[in-house]
Every structure is written in structure tokens, then in C-alpha cells.
Amino acid sequence: MRLDKSGHRVFLVAAGFFIIYGVIAGRLVQLGLRPDPPTAYRRAAAEVSGARPDIVDRNGAVLATDVKTVSVFAEPRRIIDKDEAVELLTAVLPDLDAKDLRDKLGAKRGFVWIKREITPKQQQEVYRLGLPGIGFMPENKRVYPNGPAVSHVLGFTNLDNQGIAGIEKYIDGQGLAALNMAGLTTDPSDMKPVQLSLDLRVQHAVRDELMRGMEKYKAKAAASLVLDVTTGEVISLVSLPDYDPNVPTDALDPNRINRLAVGVYEMGSTFKALTTAMALDSGKVGINSSFDTRGALSFGRFKIHDYHGTNRVLTVPEIFIHSSNIGSARMALAVGVEGHKAFLRKLGQLDRMRTELPESAEPIVPSKWGELNTITIAFGHGVAVAPLQATAAVGALVNGGNWITPTFLKRTPDHPVGDSVRVIKPETSEALRYVMRLNAEKGSASKAAIPGYYVGGKTGTAEKVIGGRYSKNRLFTTFMAISPSDKPKYLFLTLYDEPQGLPETFGFATAAWNSGATTGRIIERVAPLLGLPPRFDPPVAPFPVMARMGAWGTR
């Protein structure tokens, strides 16, 4: 307590406090300048969903994009009163399960997610709780501004913004998933948009007409496709019932499959287009050849009949427009079993079709293929394929004879048509276009023959197999149309699953009355969008080879 020593003691105490506070200040500065975030934040950042590129249609309209959102996480070790935290958080976020949340907060972990993708209002309410150990992390959320309009092509993503179906999954497979794992996809603006071949305007119009038709004909399901036969680009793909990719759980409903790529069906009489082209291209049948379609075609204990038999000898064009099962079967038998199999394989009908869509179906083909199989497959029974691959085959038959694998990505002059393989001779292609146009003028395709667009087409009605037997009152109807027939640019496909007959269809539920009529309305509505100008004067010499050969119907 001596006064002469008190100055030294004060100095020592002051120095001690100075050192202590200096150490604390230095540590705070060190923590503040530290480049690495706290452990929990680093863990949250590692689990955050990466960004994805925008998906746009062929004209640049946005189909899928990322928006910024916020998720709540917790550091269980830092939470003081877990029961209080559970009570407060469930009050602000009522959809949380209290027991599950208590288990999460009671775990001996440094990081857990509380709720992903909350609203700004919810973020503010959680923030006001002032709970230690609760934090926020910005994330990317995938949104689809057009709802269900393009769902079966786009697919969807999971909570971590990873593509798990459709084009979204395709994008991940092209390297996006690896970039996400490397942490190199944080800003979608750094990535070039993925441009699809689809036209959103056409997509909306087709979907609208298909929904009306599905309701009118009381069908179980419906689908439609528009294909550019010169480039292989899919301009529109609609399958109903569809789902909203913003609510991906709806996609789990087995009734909402993509019937054009995942479903496999016996395509009925639309397969006669393949049979006709095969017979003509083989050289064993000519456009002026005739076949006896009287009575029934017997094979063992089986008898093949025509739906609307003419009971006379028919030329090849007449077989097509009368959709004769007997005539088609006789043409296929003229080619032979092995030739038939080889032709269908060349047209991609016996193998799974691969496109950018990860979802695709394996065709159902006979394990043992004999003459009876060739007879039934000739008129569209006995082989079940995805409608997309059947459409691609007909596209090759009418575009001059070149097989082009369908694509959902836009092809530009900088990205020309990929691999194309000649599958039939050009004159065979002209013959098929000719009989399809003839069918629109004189046959079952007349309901889709919209004036000005020189449409050609083919109907197909197949009985569904129920319990191992064909059911006469449960039909699968299809219609394929081309426009313009002299030089096709687009191929249109419409199908209905179990349509019903109506008074205005005289009780008939066959393809001409439903699929054909809907296709006509679709062509009339979307042709101007596709840039198809109407021509009200018939083209001059549209089928010169057929005219020179004097084919039935040219005079």
C-alpha cells in the first residue's frame, strides 16, 4: 500500500489488461479476415443446389430457369434449448414435423437442413426468433413458367436441383453434374441456354386441341407429335394426362407417362405405310400390281378379314386407301419373312430408339417370327413400338427416303442434320406420298384434308390386348398426316387411347372419326405458325414418276 510503489502496480495492471484485450482484438481481427467461412456454413454451402442453364424453345422463349431462394439450416451443437427451438420453428413453419425436427436437433451433428426453399416472409419470421445455431443459405430453385405445357420433354429436377427426368436429366449427363460437384455452377448467367427444337406456340395450340378432343371422345389418354421430316426436329410433343414439373410428385402417377416415347403400342393400319413402302422398294411389287382380297386369307386355323372388304382384286393404291388387311398381308408375304424383318430393323422398329430423352421403351417383337407374324405385322398387329419411333420411320419414307433420328435440340445451319441413312429409293418415297395423298382425297384420311395444305395421311385402329386377348370395344386409334404431300415438311401424329363412339360419329370409335378429325384441326391451327403457306391451286405435276407409270388414280 506504499504510495511510492502504487504507480508501478497500476502500470502493471494496465499493461495486463492491454495485453489481454490486445489478444482478444487480434483474434477477432483474425477471425474477421479469415478466408474460410465457419464449418457449418461451409457444410451448408457444400450441400447447396447448383445452378442450371436456362432451357428455351426454338424462338428463345424460356421453358425452364433458376430463381434464387433461401433454405434454413441448423447447427445442433450450438442450440441451447432444443424443445424451445422446435416449438418456435414449428409455429413459424407449420408444415414441419415436430418429432422429426426434434430428432434432427438432438443429433450429434454439426449441420442439418431444417427446411429447403422457404419464402421471404418465412425467412423474416425465422430471423426474428433470434435462435442461436439457426442460419440461412441462398440456393437455386428450378421453375417452369409454362406449367404442364412442355412437361414430358423438360422432365424435372429434385430438391438439390439435379435433373432426374427428360431434358433436365440429359443436361446433367452432358457434364453439368460433374461441374456441380466441382462447385463450378453457382450462377446460371455464366451458362449458355439449352435451345430445344420445340416451338412453344405450336405446343400450346396442339395441347389445347388435344385436351378438347380427349374430353369430347371420352378417351383414357391422348398424345400428339409434330415432326420436321427434313431435319428430324420434334416441333411439338404432347402426352395427356400430363403433370406440372413445378410439382414433380405428380409425375409418379403411372397414368401420366410419356405415351409417345415410353408407351409401346400396336400401331394398327398406320403400319401399312411401312408395308407398302417395303413391298414397292423390294422390286417384287410395283405400283400397278394387283392382289386378290376376296373372301378371307386363311393361314392354318386363322382367317384374316378386311374391316370394310371390297371383295375384289385391288391395286396397290387401292389396298392403301381401302386399308385392306388381306392385300397388305399378301404384299408382305411377297417380300418374305426375312426381308420383312430386315426392312423393319432398317427403319428402327425392332430396337429401342435413343434420343435426348433418357426415357424410352424397348419394342415388343415376336420371339419366334414366322409367316403368320409377317401377315399380322403387315397390318399393324403383332409388334408394339413407341409411337415416336413409328413416326420417325414414316418420316423417313416421305422425306425422300432418308432415316433421321429425331432430336429435341434445335438444328441450325451451324448444326446441320446429323447422321442420315438412305433406307428406300426416292421413287418409293414418291409412291408413298402419292398413296397418302390419294387416301386424303378418296379414303379414310379425308377428315384431315384441310384445303390449301395438300395433306396426305393414314388412319390406324388397333384393338387393345386385354388379358391376352384382343378386345373389340377397347381401341387404340392413330392418325399420321403429312403436309404438303408433294414435298413434305411436317408430319403430324395424333393418337387416342380408348376413345368412345358419339352420336355425331354414328357410334364409330375408329381413327378417322377421332384421331383424324383432331389432326385436321391441329393442322388448320398450327400451319400458319409453322410457316406453311396455303396453296389453293393444286401443284403442277406433284408426282411425276407415278404419272409416268400410270398408277391407279392418276387418270
RORO-446797 format. One record per residue (C-alpha): residue number from 1; y, z, x. Coordinates in steps of 0.05 Angstrom, whole numbers, plus 5000, padded with zeros to 4 digits. Example, Ala and Ser with C-alpha at 12.3 -4.5 7.8 and 13.67 -1.06 7.14 Angstrom:
BEGIN
num / v / w / u
1 / 4910 / 5156 / 5246
2 / 4979 / 5143 / 5273
***
This chain:
BEGIN
num / v / w / u
1 / 5000 / 5000 / 5000
2 / 5046 / 4998 / 5061
3 / 5106 / 4954 / 5048
4 / 5104 / 4924 / 5117
5 / 5034 / 4894 / 5102
6 / 5045 / 4873 / 5028
7 / 5076 / 4805 / 5047
8 / 5014 / 4785 / 5085
9 / 4969 / 4805 / 5027
10 / 5010 / 4765 / 4976
11 / 5007 / 4706 / 5022
12 / 4931 / 4711 / 5028
13 / 4922 / 4717 / 4952
14 / 4968 / 4658 / 4940
15 / 4932 / 4618 / 4992
16 / 4865 / 4635 / 4960
17 / 4889 / 4612 / 4891
18 / 4919 / 4549 / 4922
19 / 4853 / 4532 / 4954
20 / 4813 / 4545 / 4891
21 / 4860 / 4504 / 4847
22 / 4862 / 4450 / 4900
23 / 4787 / 4444 / 4900
24 / 4787 / 4440 / 4823
25 / 4842 / 4388 / 4823
26 / 4807 / 4348 / 4876
27 / 4742 / 4350 / 4836
28 / 4779 / 4327 / 4773
29 / 4811 / 4270 / 4811
30 / 4744 / 4251 / 4840
31 / 4712 / 4250 / 4771
32 / 4771 / 4211 / 4743
33 / 4768 / 4158 / 4797
34 / 4692 / 4154 / 4797
35 / 4670 / 4083 / 4781
36 / 4605 / 4103 / 4746
37 / 4610 / 4129 / 4674
38 / 4575 / 4193 / 4654
39 / 4499 / 4189 / 4649
40 / 4496 / 4189 / 4573
41 / 4548 / 4134 / 4568
42 / 4511 / 4093 / 4619
43 / 4447 / 4102 / 4579
44 / 4483 / 4081 / 4515
45 / 4513 / 4021 / 4549
46 / 4444 / 4000 / 4574
47 / 4417 / 4002 / 4502
48 / 4476 / 3966 / 4471
49 / 4462 / 3899 / 4438
50 / 4484 / 3839 / 4480
51 / 4529 / 3783 / 4455
52 / 4503 / 3717 / 4428
53 / 4534 / 3648 / 4427
54 / 4562 / 3623 / 4361
55 / 4519 / 3574 / 4322
56 / 4557 / 3517 / 4289
57 / 4539 / 3457 / 4247
58 / 4547 / 3385 / 4269
59 / 4621 / 3386 / 4248
60 / 4637 / 3453 / 4282
61 / 4633 / 3498 / 4220
62 / 4610 / 3568 / 4241
63 / 4540 / 3586 / 4217
64 / 4529 / 3650 / 4258
65 / 4575 / 3692 / 4300
66 / 4583 / 3761 / 4331
67 / 4632 / 3814 / 4307
68 / 4649 / 3879 / 4343
69 / 4623 / 3943 / 4312
70 / 4612 / 4015 / 4334
71 / 4550 / 4058 / 4338
72 / 4543 / 4134 / 4342
73 / 4501 / 4167 / 4396
74 / 4487 / 4240 / 4416
75 / 4472 / 4279 / 4479
76 / 4425 / 4333 / 4451
77 / 4432 / 4378 / 4512
78 / 4507 / 4385 / 4500
79 / 4503 / 4401 / 4426
80 / 4515 / 4476 / 4416
81 / 4494 / 4487 / 4343
82 / 4444 / 4434 / 4322
83 / 4439 / 4457 / 4249
84 / 4514 / 4453 / 4241
85 / 4515 / 4384 / 4273
86 / 4460 / 4360 / 4225
87 / 4497 / 4388 / 4165
88 / 4563 / 4357 / 4184
89 / 4536 / 4289 / 4205
90 / 4493 / 4280 / 4141
91 / 4554 / 4298 / 4100
92 / 4594 / 4241 / 4132
93 / 4535 / 4194 / 4138
94 / 4494 / 4210 / 4076
95 / 4441 / 4156 / 4088
96 / 4416 / 4194 / 4150
97 / 4351 / 4232 / 4142
98 / 4366 / 4306 / 4157
99 / 4296 / 4322 / 4183
100 / 4294 / 4261 / 4228
101 / 4363 / 4276 / 4255
102 / 4345 / 4349 / 4269
103 / 4283 / 4325 / 4308
104 / 4327 / 4277 / 4349
105 / 4378 / 4330 / 4365
106 / 4324 / 4380 / 4382
107 / 4291 / 4334 / 4433
108 / 4300 / 4348 / 4507
109 / 4332 / 4281 / 4520
110 / 4398 / 4261 / 4549
111 / 4412 / 4207 / 4497
112 / 4393 / 4188 / 4425
113 / 4422 / 4140 / 4375
114 / 4449 / 4173 / 4311
115 / 4468 / 4111 / 4272
116 / 4479 / 4039 / 4292
117 / 4535 / 3995 / 4266
118 / 4580 / 4043 / 4227
119 / 4644 / 4024 / 4191
120 / 4713 / 4042 / 4219
121 / 4722 / 4093 / 4164
122 / 4656 / 4126 / 4182
123 / 4676 / 4127 / 4256
124 / 4741 / 4162 / 4239
125 / 4705 / 4214 / 4197
126 / 4654 / 4229 / 4251
127 / 4710 / 4234 / 4303
128 / 4747 / 4285 / 4260
129 / 4685 / 4330 / 4261
130 / 4701 / 4345 / 4334
131 / 4628 / 4356 / 4352
132 / 4613 / 4361 / 4427
133 / 4558 / 4315 / 4451
134 / 4573 / 4261 / 4399
135 / 4601 / 4195 / 4424
136 / 4615 / 4123 / 4403
137 / 4593 / 4058 / 4435
138 / 4621 / 3989 / 4417
139 / 4567 / 3938 / 4400
140 / 4557 / 3866 / 4377
141 / 4533 / 3853 / 4306
142 / 4507 / 3785 / 4284
143 / 4536 / 3759 / 4218
144 / 4522 / 3697 / 4178
145 / 4584 / 3677 / 4138
146 / 4546 / 3628 / 4093
147 / 4495 / 3678 / 4069
148 / 4428 / 3646 / 4050
149 / 4453 / 3574 / 4054
150 / 4421 / 3560 / 4122
151 / 4374 / 3619 / 4127
152 / 4308 / 3584 / 4142
153 / 4338 / 3545 / 4200
154 / 4381 / 3600 / 4231
155 / 4330 / 3657 / 4225
156 / 4359 / 3725 / 4241
157 / 4366 / 3780 / 4294
158 / 4345 / 3853 / 4297
159 / 4389 / 3914 / 4308
160 / 4391 / 3900 / 4382
161 / 4419 / 3830 / 4368
162 / 4355 / 3798 / 4393
163 / 4332 / 3734 / 4357
164 / 4266 / 3743 / 4321
165 / 4262 / 3681 / 4278
166 / 4289 / 3610 / 4272
167 / 4341 / 3581 / 4318
168 / 4362 / 3652 / 4337
169 / 4293 / 3662 / 4369
170 / 4296 / 3593 / 4401
171 / 4363 / 3611 / 4434
172 / 4332 / 3674 / 4465
173 / 4274 / 3632 / 4491
174 / 4324 / 3586 / 4526
175 / 4346 / 3642 / 4573
176 / 4392 / 3686 / 4531
177 / 4342 / 3743 / 4531
178 / 4339 / 3744 / 4607
179 / 4415 / 3744 / 4611
180 / 4417 / 3802 / 4562
181 / 4370 / 3843 / 4605
182 / 4414 / 3829 / 4665
183 / 4475 / 3853 / 4627
184 / 4510 / 3786 / 4633
185 / 4523 / 3774 / 4559
186 / 4579 / 3821 / 4538
187 / 4629 / 3772 / 4510
188 / 4609 / 3714 / 4463
189 / 4672 / 3676 / 4483
190 / 4640 / 3665 / 4551
191 / 4583 / 3625 / 4520
192 / 4584 / 3554 / 4493
193 / 4568 / 3549 / 4419
194 / 4500 / 3521 / 4399
195 / 4512 / 3459 / 4356
196 / 4460 / 3442 / 4304
197 / 4444 / 3375 / 4272
198 / 4455 / 3406 / 4203
199 / 4515 / 3386 / 4160
200 / 4537 / 3449 / 4122
201 / 4569 / 3407 / 4067
202 / 4504 / 3370 / 4054
203 / 4465 / 3435 / 4059
204 / 4506 / 3467 / 4004
205 / 4501 / 3406 / 3959
206 / 4426 / 3399 / 3968
207 / 4414 / 3474 / 3956
208 / 4456 / 3472 / 3893
209 / 4417 / 3413 / 3864
210 / 4351 / 3444 / 3884
211 / 4367 / 3511 / 3852
212 / 4385 / 3475 / 3787
213 / 4321 / 3435 / 3789
214 / 4278 / 3495 / 3805
215 / 4307 / 3532 / 3745
216 / 4302 / 3471 / 3699
217 / 4229 / 3455 / 3715
218 / 4210 / 3529 / 3720
219 / 4178 / 3517 / 3788
220 / 4149 / 3572 / 3831
221 / 4185 / 3544 / 3893
222 / 4223 / 3483 / 3917
223 / 4245 / 3451 / 3981
224 / 4286 / 3392 / 4005
225 / 4298 / 3356 / 4071
226 / 4347 / 3303 / 4095
227 / 4326 / 3268 / 4159
228 / 4364 / 3217 / 4201
229 / 4307 / 3169 / 4216
230 / 4345 / 3134 / 4272
231 / 4357 / 3197 / 4314
232 / 4306 / 3248 / 4287
233 / 4362 / 3296 / 4269
234 / 4350 / 3342 / 4210
235 / 4414 / 3339 / 4169
236 / 4393 / 3389 / 4116
237 / 4334 / 3435 / 4105
238 / 4329 / 3480 / 4043
239 / 4270 / 3521 / 4021
240 / 4273 / 3564 / 3958
241 / 4267 / 3622 / 3947
242 / 4308 / 3636 / 4009
243 / 4339 / 3700 / 4036
244 / 4405 / 3726 / 4064
245 / 4399 / 3733 / 4140
246 / 4451 / 3788 / 4136
247 / 4396 / 3828 / 4101
248 / 4335 / 3806 / 4142
249 / 4286 / 3853 / 4108
250 / 4286 / 3802 / 4050
251 / 4252 / 3752 / 4097
252 / 4189 / 3796 / 4096
253 / 4174 / 3773 / 4025
254 / 4116 / 3723 / 4033
255 / 4145 / 3681 / 3977
256 / 4206 / 3666 / 4020
257 / 4172 / 3627 / 4075
258 / 4199 / 3561 / 4101
259 / 4156 / 3515 / 4060
260 / 4176 / 3454 / 4100
261 / 4153 / 3479 / 4168
262 / 4107 / 3538 / 4155
263 / 4073 / 3518 / 4089
264 / 4017 / 3466 / 4092
265 / 4001 / 3424 / 4031
266 / 3962 / 3364 / 4008
267 / 4018 / 3314 / 4001
268 / 3987 / 3272 / 3946
269 / 4007 / 3199 / 3938
270 / 4064 / 3202 / 3989
271 / 4007 / 3197 / 4039
272 / 3993 / 3128 / 4012
273 / 4053 / 3104 / 4052
274 / 4013 / 3122 / 4115
275 / 3950 / 3089 / 4088
276 / 3987 / 3025 / 4071
277 / 4021 / 3021 / 4139
278 / 3955 / 3036 / 4175
279 / 3918 / 2981 / 4138
280 / 3973 / 2929 / 4150
281 / 3983 / 2948 / 4223
282 / 3908 / 2944 / 4237
283 / 3908 / 2869 / 4222
284 / 3847 / 2879 / 4177
285 / 3891 / 2878 / 4115
286 / 3950 / 2831 / 4100
287 / 4008 / 2839 / 4053
288 / 3975 / 2787 / 4007
289 / 3905 / 2819 / 4010
290 / 3874 / 2839 / 3944
291 / 3827 / 2896 / 3925
292 / 3785 / 2908 / 3863
293 / 3809 / 2970 / 3827
294 / 3768 / 2961 / 3763
295 / 3728 / 3019 / 3737
296 / 3715 / 3074 / 3788
297 / 3699 / 3077 / 3862
298 / 3632 / 3111 / 3869
299 / 3611 / 3148 / 3932
300 / 3545 / 3186 / 3923
301 / 3555 / 3233 / 3864
302 / 3631 / 3227 / 3869
303 / 3674 / 3178 / 3829
304 / 3746 / 3161 / 3847
305 / 3791 / 3142 / 3789
306 / 3863 / 3118 / 3783
307 / 3913 / 3162 / 3745
308 / 3942 / 3102 / 3708
309 / 3890 / 3049 / 3722
310 / 3905 / 2975 / 3712
311 / 3831 / 2958 / 3713
312 / 3842 / 2893 / 3752
313 / 3847 / 2865 / 3822
314 / 3911 / 2886 / 3856
315 / 3950 / 2861 / 3916
316 / 3974 / 2910 / 3969
317 / 4045 / 2916 / 3939
318 / 4015 / 2927 / 3870
319 / 3968 / 2981 / 3897
320 / 4030 / 3016 / 3924
321 / 4074 / 3012 / 3862
322 / 4016 / 3029 / 3815
323 / 3995 / 3085 / 3864
324 / 3923 / 3064 / 3860
325 / 3874 / 3114 / 3889
326 / 3818 / 3063 / 3889
327 / 3860 / 3010 / 3924
328 / 3885 / 3059 / 3977
329 / 3814 / 3083 / 3989
330 / 3788 / 3012 / 3998
331 / 3843 / 2996 / 4047
332 / 3826 / 3059 / 4088
333 / 3752 / 3040 / 4088
334 / 3771 / 2971 / 4114
335 / 3802 / 3005 / 4175
336 / 3743 / 3054 / 4184
337 / 3736 / 3129 / 4196
338 / 3753 / 3129 / 4270
339 / 3812 / 3082 / 4261
340 / 3838 / 3126 / 4205
341 / 3834 / 3189 / 4247
342 / 3866 / 3155 / 4307
343 / 3924 / 3130 / 4265
344 / 3939 / 3197 / 4234
345 / 3935 / 3231 / 4302
346 / 3984 / 3179 / 4330
347 / 4032 / 3198 / 4273
348 / 4026 / 3273 / 4289
349 / 3989 / 3292 / 4226
350 / 3928 / 3325 / 4258
351 / 3964 / 3372 / 4306
352 / 4016 / 3427 / 4300
353 / 4087 / 3399 / 4302
354 / 4133 / 3430 / 4354
355 / 4208 / 3432 / 4342
356 / 4263 / 3482 / 4360
357 / 4239 / 3526 / 4302
358 / 4187 / 3574 / 4330
359 / 4154 / 3578 / 4262
360 / 4106 / 3520 / 4250
361 / 4038 / 3511 / 4216
362 / 3973 / 3481 / 4240
363 / 3948 / 3426 / 4194
364 / 3883 / 3437 / 4156
365 / 3836 / 3380 / 4171
366 / 3762 / 3369 / 4156
367 / 3714 / 3399 / 4206
368 / 3668 / 3340 / 4195
369 / 3703 / 3275 / 4178
370 / 3662 / 3222 / 4144
371 / 3674 / 3164 / 4097
372 / 3685 / 3210 / 4037
373 / 3740 / 3246 / 4075
374 / 3773 / 3180 / 4092
375 / 3771 / 3160 / 4019
376 / 3805 / 3223 / 3994
377 / 3854 / 3229 / 4051
378 / 3876 / 3157 / 4038
379 / 3909 / 3181 / 3973
380 / 3933 / 3248 / 3998
381 / 3876 / 3298 / 3987
382 / 3832 / 3330 / 4040
383 / 3885 / 3341 / 4094
384 / 3940 / 3392 / 4087
385 / 4002 / 3385 / 4131
386 / 4072 / 3415 / 4136
387 / 4120 / 3372 / 4095
388 / 4166 / 3366 / 4156
389 / 4113 / 3330 / 4196
390 / 4094 / 3284 / 4138
391 / 4168 / 3266 / 4132
392 / 4172 / 3252 / 4207
393 / 4113 / 3205 / 4200
394 / 4144 / 3165 / 4143
395 / 4210 / 3165 / 4182
396 / 4173 / 3130 / 4239
397 / 4143 / 3080 / 4191
398 / 4210 / 3058 / 4163
399 / 4256 / 3061 / 4224
400 / 4224 / 3001 / 4257
401 / 4161 / 3036 / 4279
402 / 4184 / 3089 / 4329
403 / 4159 / 3161 / 4326
404 / 4216 / 3211 / 4340
405 / 4202 / 3285 / 4339
406 / 4250 / 3318 / 4290
407 / 4305 / 3361 / 4321
408 / 4352 / 3414 / 4294
409 / 4402 / 3403 / 4351
410 / 4458 / 3352 / 4346
411 / 4446 / 3288 / 4385
412 / 4509 / 3254 / 4411
413 / 4520 / 3193 / 4455
414 / 4516 / 3242 / 4514
415 / 4449 / 3268 / 4487
416 / 4413 / 3206 / 4462
417 / 4346 / 3204 / 4425
418 / 4292 / 3237 / 4466
419 / 4222 / 3211 / 4473
420 / 4206 / 3158 / 4421
421 / 4138 / 3124 / 4417
422 / 4124 / 3059 / 4382
423 / 4069 / 3072 / 4331
424 / 4070 / 3009 / 4288
425 / 4095 / 2938 / 4294
426 / 4165 / 2921 / 4268
427 / 4137 / 2874 / 4216
428 / 4092 / 2930 / 4190
429 / 4154 / 2974 / 4183
430 / 4189 / 2919 / 4144
431 / 4129 / 2914 / 4098
432 / 4130 / 2988 / 4083
433 / 4205 / 2987 / 4069
434 / 4192 / 2928 / 4024
435 / 4139 / 2962 / 3981
436 / 4181 / 3026 / 3978
437 / 4240 / 2986 / 3951
438 / 4194 / 2949 / 3904
439 / 4170 / 3017 / 3878
440 / 4242 / 3036 / 3862
441 / 4252 / 2971 / 3824
442 / 4187 / 2967 / 3787
443 / 4148 / 3031 / 3797
444 / 4149 / 3107 / 3797
445 / 4210 / 3114 / 3843
446 / 4258 / 3084 / 3792
447 / 4288 / 3153 / 3774
448 / 4317 / 3158 / 3844
449 / 4342 / 3086 / 3847
450 / 4417 / 3104 / 3848
451 / 4458 / 3040 / 3841
452 / 4494 / 3019 / 3904
453 / 4448 / 3053 / 3955
454 / 4388 / 3006 / 3954
455 / 4339 / 3064 / 3950
456 / 4264 / 3058 / 3962
457 / 4214 / 3113 / 3951
458 / 4145 / 3141 / 3937
459 / 4121 / 3195 / 3890
460 / 4065 / 3244 / 3904
461 / 4029 / 3291 / 3856
462 / 3973 / 3335 / 3882
463 / 3930 / 3384 / 3845
464 / 3931 / 3452 / 3879
465 / 3867 / 3483 / 3904
466 / 3856 / 3549 / 3866
467 / 3793 / 3588 / 3880
468 / 3762 / 3530 / 3918
469 / 3772 / 3481 / 3860
470 / 3828 / 3432 / 3842
471 / 3869 / 3458 / 3783
472 / 3894 / 3403 / 3737
473 / 3952 / 3444 / 3708
474 / 3979 / 3472 / 3774
475 / 4013 / 3415 / 3811
476 / 4049 / 3405 / 3877
477 / 4098 / 3347 / 3870
478 / 4135 / 3309 / 3924
479 / 4182 / 3251 / 3929
480 / 4205 / 3213 / 3991
481 / 4263 / 3165 / 3988
482 / 4298 / 3121 / 4039
483 / 4368 / 3092 / 4038
484 / 4385 / 3036 / 4048
485 / 4317 / 3004 / 4045
486 / 4334 / 2942 / 4085
487 / 4357 / 2984 / 4144
488 / 4343 / 3058 / 4131
489 / 4388 / 3111 / 4159
490 / 4366 / 3172 / 4119
491 / 4301 / 3196 / 4089
492 / 4302 / 3247 / 4032
493 / 4245 / 3293 / 4013
494 / 4241 / 3337 / 3952
495 / 4182 / 3380 / 3931
496 / 4166 / 3428 / 3875
497 / 4110 / 3479 / 3873
498 / 4080 / 3485 / 3803
499 / 4135 / 3452 / 3762
500 / 4126 / 3453 / 3686
501 / 4130 / 3396 / 3637
502 / 4190 / 3395 / 3590
503 / 4204 / 3362 / 3523
504 / 4251 / 3313 / 3557
505 / 4195 / 3295 / 3606
506 / 4147 / 3286 / 3547
507 / 4107 / 3344 / 3574
508 / 4093 / 3310 / 3641
509 / 4100 / 3351 / 3705
510 / 4084 / 3295 / 3754
511 / 4130 / 3279 / 3812
512 / 4171 / 3222 / 3782
513 / 4197 / 3269 / 3727
514 / 4219 / 3326 / 3772
515 / 4219 / 3313 / 3847
516 / 4241 / 3241 / 3837
517 / 4296 / 3258 / 3788
518 / 4323 / 3313 / 3834
519 / 4322 / 3267 / 3894
520 / 4364 / 3217 / 3856
521 / 4416 / 3270 / 3841
522 / 4416 / 3292 / 3913
523 / 4427 / 3221 / 3939
524 / 4483 / 3209 / 3889
525 / 4518 / 3273 / 3911
526 / 4509 / 3272 / 3987
527 / 4511 / 3198 / 4004
528 / 4588 / 3198 / 4008
529 / 4584 / 3260 / 4053
530 / 4534 / 3223 / 4098
531 / 4579 / 3163 / 4104
532 / 4534 / 3116 / 4065
533 / 4580 / 3065 / 4031
534 / 4556 / 3039 / 3964
535 / 4538 / 2965 / 3961
536 / 4537 / 2937 / 3891
537 / 4517 / 2867 / 3913
538 / 4445 / 2863 / 3936
539 / 4436 / 2849 / 4011
540 / 4423 / 2778 / 4032
541 / 4351 / 2768 / 4057
542 / 4334 / 2842 / 4064
543 / 4260 / 2829 / 4080
544 / 4256 / 2762 / 4115
545 / 4185 / 2769 / 4140
546 / 4159 / 2787 / 4071
547 / 4196 / 2728 / 4040
548 / 4168 / 2681 / 4092
549 / 4097 / 2707 / 4078
550 / 4107 / 2700 / 4003
551 / 4090 / 2773 / 3989
552 / 4077 / 2793 / 3917
553 / 4144 / 2808 / 3884
554 / 4187 / 2764 / 3929
555 / 4188 / 2708 / 3879
***
